[in-house]
Amino acid sequence: MKQPQQIKTKEAPAAPEGVRLTAAVLSVMETLSRVLDQETDLLQKQDFEGLAEVRVEKAKWMRDYRASITTLTQKPELLKEVSAEERLRLRRSGEVLAVSAMRNAADLKAAINATQALVQTVISAAREQNKTSECYVDPRKTPLLLGSYSPTCTPVAVSRTA
């Protein structure tokens, strides 16, 4: 019996490493930009549950971005395999990512500063409530009073040797 003939098909040649790496970097940069923008939007809405989820995703994409950029910087000759159009797309995507990162950093800094101001206000209110000006205070025993003695009271010493 005759064996059926196998039809040979031409396989597409694998893309050069530089082209594959550039495509991966572009994908990571675009996704990271979206995640940073999403985190910024959630910060502005004060959606703290959503922020927790996004921060995990942001950390993952940051690791991927660092790894792919490290590979590109260690092998700059790979960019020669990429068309000028793709290099331009890579540059523009980097600019978009930089804008997203700066906006995200500014909003995170503002949120941190607001939280610190709130904490300082609460601490100040607690200190004011605990202050008394009616007696002598030893600052080593009451650290909430900022280490100052009461200006209205004079310290008294008692001698028990008489």
C-alpha positions in Angstrom: 0.0 0.0 0.0 1.1 3.5 -0.8 1.8 5.9 1.9 0.0 9.3 1.5 2.3 12.0 0.6 3.1 14.7 3.2 2.6 18.2 2.0 5.5 20.4 3.0 4.6 23.9 3.9 6.9 26.7 4.3 7.2 28.0 7.8 7.6 31.7 8.3 11.0 32.5 9.5 11.2 33.5 13.1 11.4 37.3 13.6 14.8 38.6 14.6 15.4 38.9 18.4 15.5 42.7 18.2 12.0 42.8 16.6 10.6 40.4 19.2 12.2 42.3 22.0 11.0 45.7 20.7 7.4 44.4 20.4 7.6 43.1 24.0 9.0 46.4 25.3 6.3 48.3 23.5 3.6 46.1 25.0 5.0 46.4 28.5 5.4 50.2 28.2 1.8 50.7 27.0 0.4 48.5 29.7 2.5 50.1 32.4 1.3 53.6 31.2 -2.3 52.4 31.5 -1.7 51.0 35.0 0.0 54.2 36.2 -2.9 56.3 34.8 -5.4 53.9 36.4 -3.6 54.3 39.8 -3.7 58.1 39.4 -7.4 58.0 38.7 -8.1 55.8 41.7 -6.0 58.1 43.9 -8.1 61.0 42.9 -11.3 59.1 43.5 -9.9 57.9 46.9 -10.7 54.3 46.0 -8.3 52.6 48.4 -9.5 49.0 47.7 -8.9 49.5 44.0 -5.5 51.0 44.7 -4.4 47.9 46.6 -5.1 45.7 43.5 -3.5 48.1 41.1 -0.3 48.4 43.1 0.3 44.7 42.8 -0.2 44.9 39.0 2.0 48.0 38.9 4.8 46.2 40.7 4.6 43.3 38.2 4.7 45.5 35.1 7.6 47.6 36.6 9.6 44.4 37.0 8.9 43.4 33.4 9.8 46.9 32.2 13.1 47.0 34.1 14.0 43.6 32.8 13.2 44.4 29.1 15.0 47.8 29.3 18.0 46.2 30.9 18.1 43.7 28.0 17.9 46.5 25.5 20.6 48.5 27.1 22.9 45.5 27.3 22.4 44.7 23.7 21.9 48.0 21.8 22.8 46.3 18.5 19.4 44.6 18.6 17.8 48.0 17.8 19.5 47.9 14.4 17.3 45.0 13.5 14.2 47.1 14.0 12.7 49.5 11.4 13.0 53.2 11.9 9.2 53.3 12.3 9.3 50.9 15.2 12.2 52.8 16.9 10.1 56.0 16.6 7.1 54.2 18.0 9.3 52.9 20.9 10.5 56.5 21.6 7.0 57.9 21.6 5.8 55.2 23.9 8.7 56.0 26.2 7.6 59.6 26.2 4.0 58.7 27.0 5.3 56.4 29.8 7.4 59.3 31.2 4.4 61.6 31.3 2.3 59.0 33.1 5.1 58.3 35.6 5.6 62.0 36.4 1.8 62.5 36.8 1.6 59.4 39.0 4.6 60.4 41.1 3.1 63.9 41.7 -0.2 62.5 42.7 1.3 60.0 45.0 3.5 62.7 46.6 0.4 64.9 47.1 -1.5 62.0 48.8 1.5 61.3 51.0 1.8 64.9 52.0 -1.9 65.1 52.8 -1.8 62.0 54.9 1.3 63.3 56.8 -0.5 66.7 57.4 -3.5 64.9 58.7 -1.4 62.8 61.1 0.5 65.9 62.3 -2.9 67.6 63.0 -4.1 64.7 65.0 -0.8 64.6 67.0 -1.0 68.3 67.6 -4.6 68.0 68.8 -3.6 65.2 71.2 -0.7 67.2 72.5 -2.9 70.3 73.1 -5.4 68.2 75.0 -2.7 66.7 77.3 -1.0 70.0 78.1 -1.7 71.5 81.5 -0.3 74.8 82.7 -1.2 74.3 86.3 1.8 72.4 87.5 5.4 71.6 87.2 6.1 69.0 84.5 9.1 66.8 84.0 9.6 66.5 80.2 11.5 63.2 80.6 8.3 61.6 82.0 5.8 63.1 79.5 7.3 63.2 76.0 4.0 64.5 74.5 4.7 67.9 76.0 7.7 68.5 73.7 10.1 68.7 76.6 9.1 72.1 78.0 8.4 73.0 81.6 5.3 75.0 82.5 6.0 78.7 82.4 3.5 79.5 85.1 4.8 77.1 87.8 8.0 77.4 89.8 9.7 74.1 90.8 9.7 73.4 94.5 12.3 71.4 96.5 11.6 69.9 99.8 14.4 69.1 102.3 13.6 66.1 104.6 16.7 66.6 106.7 15.6 68.7 109.7 
